[in-house]
Amino acid sequence: MSVAIDVGCPVSRIAQLGGIGARGIAPVGQLRPAVYLELHLEQGPVLEAEALDVGVVTGVQGISWREFSVSGSAAHGGTTPMTPRRDAGVVASGIALEAHAIATEVGPPQMAMDGRMRFAPDPVNVVPEQAVLTVDLCHTDEVTLPADEARLFSAAERLTAAEACSVSRATLARFEPVARDMELVDQVVLAAGRLGLSHRGMPSGAGDDARMFAPNCPPAMIFAQSQDEISHNITENTALKHLANGVRPQAELALAGAGVVQPEGATA
């Protein structure tokens, strides 16, 4: 088994590389990836909480990012009776609560969150005329995720009608779940075991690179333990020993795939 990565370049970029003497001699597209191995920080609390060395990724969650725009009617909050109000904020809040209910009722590995919500106008005593919110739904199963979306859309329509408002929605991102190659997953598990690393299987909830390689070759991922689940932040920190724990099984698999046999007693 060879490990290779195919990096394609548009013709214009190839010409630019030639212009600076940096164009290679191999035809573009000649190399085809056989396997994709990725080491990533967990970006979560599980490995640290359970004092485990590495996580073996069993699949990548599907992602559904939606933006809801609700239109109502601005009104004075202290003088307008409750009954005739067309409160866009009430609808947006209801959509957010429905997303949370989906996650709690469906249960793991279901995820949901509302990352952004804006009201206009937004004084303390004015009924908002406009509300915009985003909803992030994630699940590892492509049967469950569309059902989640249908439930959320239905709730948005019901809440909008009850408040005499209107709503539109836009798709910000939509990726189907990615199933891992179980043979590769088993090899990661065996490698971790040989190296004496404590481990567990777990899904990946981020938009990792392995998702993009999946249509072209079997992917496998290894999670390294990260401190306080902080990532993409200046305070992100992963101890060198945890990085090494992730590199060791990855290196062992890569060397085995390349046909490199380690000396007896050596470790990756």
C-alpha positions as a LaTeX table, in Angstrom:
\begin{tabular}{lrrr}
\hline
Residue & $x$ (\AA) & $y$ (\AA) & $z$ (\AA) \\
\hline
Met1 & 0.00 & 0.00 & 0.00 \\
Ser2 & 1.44 & 3.36 & $-0.96$ \\
Val3 & 0.51 & 6.69 & 0.57 \\
Ala4 & 0.25 & 9.51 & $-1.93$ \\
Ile5 & $-1.53$ & 12.81 & $-2.31$ \\
Asp6 & $-2.76$ & 14.19 & $-5.60$ \\
Val7 & $-2.51$ & 17.96 & $-5.77$ \\
Gly8 & $-4.06$ & 19.30 & $-8.96$ \\
Cys9 & $-3.25$ & 22.76 & $-10.34$ \\
Pro10 & $-5.19$ & 24.84 & $-12.86$ \\
Val11 & $-3.35$ & 25.51 & $-16.12$ \\
Ser12 & $-2.72$ & 29.13 & $-15.16$ \\
Arg13 & $-0.97$ & 28.05 & $-11.99$ \\
Ile14 & 1.15 & 25.52 & $-13.88$ \\
Ala15 & 2.25 & 28.31 & $-16.22$ \\
Gln16 & 3.09 & 30.52 & $-13.27$ \\
Leu17 & 5.18 & 27.76 & $-11.71$ \\
Gly18 & 7.02 & 27.37 & $-15.01$ \\
Gly19 & 7.66 & 31.09 & $-15.12$ \\
Ile20 & 9.61 & 30.97 & $-11.86$ \\
Gly21 & 11.36 & 27.68 & $-12.61$ \\
Ala22 & 9.38 & 25.75 & $-10.00$ \\
Arg23 & 7.35 & 23.43 & $-12.22$ \\
Gly24 & 8.00 & 19.74 & $-11.59$ \\
Ile25 & 8.56 & 17.10 & $-14.26$ \\
Ala26 & 5.70 & 14.75 & $-13.27$ \\
Pro27 & 2.39 & 15.25 & $-15.11$ \\
Val28 & $-0.34$ & 16.78 & $-12.99$ \\
Gly29 & $-2.75$ & 14.11 & $-11.80$ \\
Gln30 & $-0.28$ & 11.26 & $-12.19$ \\
Leu31 & $-0.09$ & 10.61 & $-8.46$ \\
Arg32 & $-3.26$ & 9.21 & $-6.97$ \\
Pro33 & $-3.79$ & 8.86 & $-3.22$ \\
Ala34 & $-4.15$ & 5.29 & $-2.03$ \\
Val35 & $-4.76$ & 6.12 & 1.63 \\
Tyr36 & $-5.11$ & 9.36 & 3.58 \\
Leu37 & $-3.83$ & 9.41 & 7.16 \\
Glu38 & $-4.52$ & 12.46 & 9.30 \\
Leu39 & $-3.43$ & 13.40 & 12.80 \\
His40 & $-5.61$ & 16.05 & 14.43 \\
Leu41 & $-6.25$ & 17.55 & 17.82 \\
Glu42 & $-9.43$ & 16.22 & 19.35 \\
Gln43 & $-10.78$ & 19.77 & 19.86 \\
Gly44 & $-12.97$ & 18.28 & 22.57 \\
Pro45 & $-12.86$ & 17.18 & 26.23 \\
Val46 & $-13.27$ & 13.40 & 25.98 \\
Leu47 & $-9.66$ & 12.16 & 25.78 \\
Glu48 & $-8.49$ & 14.51 & 28.51 \\
Ala49 & $-11.44$ & 13.68 & 30.78 \\
Glu50 & $-10.90$ & 9.94 & 30.35 \\
Ala51 & $-7.09$ & 10.20 & 30.51 \\
Leu52 & $-6.68$ & 8.43 & 27.15 \\
Asp53 & $-3.69$ & 8.75 & 24.85 \\
Val54 & $-5.38$ & 8.83 & 21.43 \\
Gly55 & $-8.76$ & 8.71 & 19.76 \\
Val56 & $-9.47$ & 6.46 & 16.78 \\
Val57 & $-11.89$ & 8.23 & 14.48 \\
Thr58 & $-14.74$ & 5.96 & 13.42 \\
Gly59 & $-16.51$ & 8.44 & 11.13 \\
Val60 & $-17.01$ & 12.12 & 10.32 \\
Gln61 & $-20.23$ & 13.85 & 11.23 \\
Gly62 & $-22.41$ & 15.31 & 8.54 \\
Ile63 & $-22.85$ & 19.07 & 8.82 \\
Ser64 & $-25.89$ & 21.20 & 8.10 \\
Trp65 & $-25.48$ & 24.96 & 8.53 \\
Arg66 & $-28.65$ & 26.98 & 7.95 \\
Glu67 & $-29.44$ & 30.66 & 8.28 \\
Phe68 & $-33.00$ & 31.73 & 9.10 \\
Ser69 & $-34.22$ & 35.27 & 8.38 \\
Val70 & $-37.46$ & 36.18 & 10.14 \\
Ser71 & $-39.53$ & 39.25 & 9.26 \\
Gly72 & $-42.15$ & 40.71 & 11.61 \\
Ser73 & $-43.16$ & 44.23 & 12.59 \\
Ala74 & $-41.47$ & 46.70 & 14.91 \\
Ala75 & $-43.61$ & 48.01 & 17.77 \\
His76 & $-43.30$ & 49.75 & 21.13 \\
Gly77 & $-42.68$ & 47.10 & 23.76 \\
Gly78 & $-44.51$ & 48.95 & 26.52 \\
Thr79 & $-47.63$ & 50.07 & 24.67 \\
Thr80 & $-48.38$ & 47.37 & 22.11 \\
Pro81 & $-50.55$ & 44.53 & 23.49 \\
Met82 & $-49.12$ & 41.03 & 23.23 \\
Thr83 & $-51.83$ & 39.59 & 21.00 \\
Pro84 & $-51.36$ & 41.64 & 17.80 \\
Arg85 & $-47.56$ & 41.64 & 17.91 \\
Arg86 & $-45.50$ & 40.20 & 15.06 \\
Asp87 & $-42.36$ & 39.52 & 17.04 \\
Ala88 & $-39.49$ & 38.22 & 14.91 \\
Gly89 & $-37.44$ & 37.66 & 18.06 \\
Val90 & $-39.98$ & 35.20 & 19.45 \\
Val91 & $-39.78$ & 33.13 & 16.26 \\
Ala92 & $-35.99$ & 33.15 & 16.20 \\
Ser93 & $-35.82$ & 32.14 & 19.86 \\
Gly94 & $-38.26$ & 29.31 & 19.19 \\
Ile95 & $-36.12$ & 28.00 & 16.33 \\
Ala96 & $-33.07$ & 28.05 & 18.60 \\
Leu97 & $-34.93$ & 26.11 & 21.30 \\
Glu98 & $-36.12$ & 23.57 & 18.73 \\
Ala99 & $-32.54$ & 22.93 & 17.62 \\
His100 & $-31.57$ & 22.31 & 21.23 \\
Ala101 & $-34.55$ & 19.97 & 21.69 \\
Ile102 & $-33.51$ & 17.96 & 18.62 \\
Ala103 & $-30.05$ & 17.40 & 20.09 \\
Thr104 & $-31.29$ & 16.41 & 23.54 \\
Glu105 & $-34.10$ & 14.16 & 22.31 \\
Val106 & $-32.16$ & 12.37 & 19.56 \\
Gly107 & $-29.14$ & 11.94 & 21.82 \\
Pro108 & $-25.47$ & 11.23 & 21.00 \\
Pro109 & $-23.91$ & 11.66 & 18.52 \\
Gln110 & $-26.48$ & 14.33 & 17.63 \\
Met111 & $-25.17$ & 17.88 & 17.93 \\
Ala112 & $-26.89$ & 21.24 & 17.51 \\
Met113 & $-26.07$ & 24.85 & 18.26 \\
Asp114 & $-27.07$ & 28.40 & 17.42 \\
Gly115 & $-23.92$ & 30.33 & 16.74 \\
Arg116 & $-25.35$ & 33.71 & 15.82 \\
Met117 & $-28.55$ & 35.64 & 16.44 \\
Arg118 & $-29.20$ & 39.29 & 15.58 \\
Phe119 & $-32.29$ & 41.47 & 16.12 \\
Ala120 & $-33.20$ & 44.71 & 14.35 \\
Pro121 & $-34.03$ & 47.12 & 15.72 \\
Asp122 & $-32.53$ & 46.13 & 19.05 \\
Pro123 & $-33.41$ & 48.69 & 21.75 \\
Val124 & $-34.59$ & 47.22 & 25.04 \\
Asn125 & $-38.20$ & 48.33 & 24.61 \\
Val126 & $-38.83$ & 47.71 & 20.88 \\
Val127 & $-40.33$ & 44.54 & 19.36 \\
Pro128 & $-37.78$ & 43.37 & 16.77 \\
Glu129 & $-38.89$ & 43.56 & 13.16 \\
Gln130 & $-36.07$ & 41.41 & 11.83 \\
Ala131 & $-34.22$ & 38.46 & 13.33 \\
Val132 & $-31.44$ & 36.42 & 11.76 \\
Leu133 & $-30.00$ & 33.30 & 13.33 \\
Thr134 & $-27.80$ & 30.38 & 12.31 \\
Val135 & $-28.29$ & 26.75 & 13.25 \\
Asp136 & $-25.60$ & 24.08 & 13.08 \\
Leu137 & $-26.87$ & 20.48 & 13.04 \\
Cys138 & $-24.44$ & 17.55 & 13.02 \\
His139 & $-24.91$ & 13.78 & 12.94 \\
Thr140 & $-22.93$ & 10.77 & 11.75 \\
Asp141 & $-25.91$ & 9.23 & 9.95 \\
Glu142 & $-27.27$ & 10.57 & 6.64 \\
Val143 & $-30.72$ & 9.19 & 7.46 \\
Thr144 & $-30.95$ & 11.00 & 10.78 \\
Leu145 & $-29.52$ & 14.33 & 9.62 \\
Pro146 & $-32.18$ & 15.01 & 6.93 \\
Ala147 & $-34.86$ & 14.05 & 9.47 \\
Asp148 & $-33.38$ & 16.63 & 11.86 \\
Glu149 & $-33.47$ & 19.26 & 9.13 \\
Ala150 & $-37.08$ & 18.46 & 8.23 \\
Arg151 & $-38.11$ & 18.75 & 11.88 \\
Leu152 & $-36.33$ & 22.08 & 12.27 \\
Phe153 & $-37.82$ & 23.51 & 9.05 \\
Ser154 & $-41.32$ & 22.39 & 10.08 \\
Ala155 & $-40.91$ & 24.02 & 13.49 \\
Ala156 & $-39.72$ & 27.26 & 11.87 \\
Glu157 & $-42.83$ & 27.38 & 9.67 \\
Arg158 & $-45.12$ & 26.62 & 12.61 \\
Leu159 & $-43.54$ & 29.27 & 14.84 \\
Thr160 & $-43.63$ & 31.82 & 12.04 \\
Ala161 & $-47.31$ & 31.25 & 11.35 \\
Ala162 & $-48.19$ & 31.51 & 15.04 \\
Glu163 & $-46.53$ & 34.92 & 15.25 \\
Ala164 & $-47.87$ & 36.15 & 11.88 \\
Cys165 & $-44.34$ & 36.60 & 10.58 \\
Ser166 & $-42.52$ & 35.33 & 7.50 \\
Val167 & $-39.29$ & 33.36 & 7.29 \\
Ser168 & $-36.72$ & 32.47 & 4.67 \\
Arg169 & $-33.72$ & 30.22 & 5.00 \\
Ala170 & $-30.36$ & 29.85 & 3.29 \\
Thr171 & $-27.90$ & 26.97 & 3.22 \\
Leu172 & $-24.48$ & 28.04 & 4.46 \\
Ala173 & $-22.90$ & 24.57 & 4.29 \\
Arg174 & $-24.08$ & 20.99 & 3.83 \\
Phe175 & $-21.78$ & 17.96 & 3.99 \\
Glu176 & $-22.87$ & 14.35 & 4.20 \\
Pro177 & $-21.39$ & 12.13 & 6.93 \\
Val178 & $-18.26$ & 10.20 & 5.98 \\
Ala179 & $-17.90$ & 6.55 & 6.96 \\
Arg180 & $-14.41$ & 5.43 & 7.80 \\
Asp181 & $-12.76$ & 2.46 & 6.10 \\
Met182 & $-13.13$ & $-0.12$ & 8.87 \\
Glu183 & $-10.01$ & $-2.01$ & 7.80 \\
Leu184 & $-8.00$ & 1.16 & 8.34 \\
Val185 & $-9.78$ & 1.86 & 11.62 \\
Asp186 & $-8.84$ & $-1.64$ & 12.79 \\
Gln187 & $-5.23$ & $-1.04$ & 11.76 \\
Val188 & $-5.12$ & 2.18 & 13.80 \\
Val189 & $-6.54$ & 0.31 & 16.80 \\
Leu190 & $-3.97$ & $-2.48$ & 16.42 \\
Ala191 & $-1.12$ & 0.02 & 16.05 \\
Ala192 & $-2.20$ & 1.88 & 19.18 \\
Gly193 & $-2.39$ & $-1.41$ & 21.05 \\
Arg194 & 1.07 & $-2.51$ & 19.92 \\
Leu195 & 2.49 & 0.80 & 21.09 \\
Gly196 & 0.78 & 0.54 & 24.46 \\
Leu197 & $-1.41$ & 3.60 & 23.88 \\
Ser198 & $-4.79$ & 3.80 & 25.60 \\
His199 & $-7.49$ & 4.65 & 23.08 \\
Arg200 & $-11.17$ & 4.72 & 22.21 \\
Gly201 & $-13.28$ & 5.07 & 19.07 \\
Met202 & $-15.03$ & 8.38 & 18.50 \\
Pro203 & $-16.54$ & 10.42 & 15.66 \\
Ser204 & $-15.03$ & 13.58 & 14.26 \\
Gly205 & $-17.30$ & 16.59 & 14.51 \\
Ala206 & $-15.11$ & 19.12 & 12.70 \\
Gly207 & $-14.67$ & 19.89 & 9.01 \\
Asp208 & $-11.40$ & 18.04 & 8.75 \\
Asp209 & $-9.37$ & 17.37 & 5.59 \\
Ala210 & $-10.17$ & 13.66 & 5.70 \\
Arg211 & $-13.73$ & 14.56 & 4.71 \\
Met212 & $-12.45$ & 16.01 & 1.45 \\
Phe213 & $-10.24$ & 13.04 & 0.64 \\
Ala214 & $-12.94$ & 10.43 & 1.34 \\
Pro215 & $-14.39$ & 10.41 & $-2.22$ \\
Asn216 & $-10.92$ & 9.66 & $-3.63$ \\
Cys217 & $-9.32$ & 7.24 & $-1.18$ \\
Pro218 & $-9.89$ & 5.52 & 2.17 \\
Pro219 & $-9.27$ & 7.99 & 5.03 \\
Ala220 & $-8.21$ & 7.36 & 8.61 \\
Met221 & $-7.80$ & 9.82 & 11.47 \\
Ile222 & $-6.09$ & 9.81 & 14.84 \\
Phe223 & $-6.96$ & 12.29 & 17.57 \\
Ala224 & $-4.36$ & 13.61 & 19.98 \\
Gln225 & $-5.46$ & 14.76 & 23.41 \\
Ser226 & $-5.84$ & 18.54 & 23.58 \\
Gln227 & $-5.83$ & 20.68 & 26.71 \\
Asp228 & $-9.15$ & 22.14 & 27.88 \\
Glu229 & $-10.74$ & 21.39 & 24.46 \\
Ile230 & $-9.55$ & 24.79 & 23.19 \\
Ser231 & $-8.71$ & 25.09 & 19.48 \\
His232 & $-8.25$ & 27.83 & 16.89 \\
Asn233 & $-7.40$ & 30.13 & 19.75 \\
Ile234 & $-4.19$ & 31.71 & 21.02 \\
Thr235 & $-4.49$ & 29.66 & 24.23 \\
Glu236 & $-4.66$ & 26.34 & 22.34 \\
Asn237 & $-2.11$ & 23.94 & 23.79 \\
Thr238 & $-1.25$ & 20.30 & 23.18 \\
Ala239 & 1.60 & 18.84 & 25.20 \\
Leu240 & 4.48 & 17.34 & 23.24 \\
Lys241 & 3.86 & 13.93 & 24.79 \\
His242 & 0.28 & 13.96 & 23.43 \\
Leu243 & 1.48 & 15.01 & 19.99 \\
Ala244 & 4.01 & 12.17 & 20.10 \\
Asn245 & 1.27 & 9.73 & 21.09 \\
Gly246 & $-0.63$ & 10.69 & 17.95 \\
Val247 & 2.40 & 10.61 & 15.66 \\
Arg248 & 3.55 & 7.13 & 16.72 \\
Pro249 & 0.61 & 5.04 & 15.36 \\
Gln250 & 0.39 & 7.29 & 12.31 \\
Ala251 & 4.08 & 6.75 & 11.58 \\
Glu252 & 3.78 & 3.01 & 12.09 \\
Leu253 & 0.93 & 2.77 & 9.59 \\
Ala254 & 2.70 & 5.01 & 7.07 \\
Leu255 & 5.91 & 3.00 & 7.28 \\
Ala256 & 4.02 & $-0.27$ & 6.94 \\
Gly257 & 2.14 & 1.09 & 3.92 \\
Ala258 & 5.40 & 2.13 & 2.30 \\
Gly259 & 6.83 & $-1.34$ & 2.84 \\
Val260 & 9.34 & $-0.22$ & 5.47 \\
Val261 & 10.03 & $-2.90$ & 8.05 \\
Gln262 & 11.28 & $-1.61$ & 11.39 \\
Pro263 & 14.07 & $-3.42$ & 13.24 \\
Glu264 & 12.87 & $-5.88$ & 15.84 \\
Gly265 & 12.14 & $-4.12$ & 19.11 \\
Ala266 & 11.97 & $-0.66$ & 17.53 \\
Thr267 & 8.96 & 1.60 & 18.01 \\
Ala268 & 7.60 & 4.26 & 15.72 \\
\hline
\end{tabular}
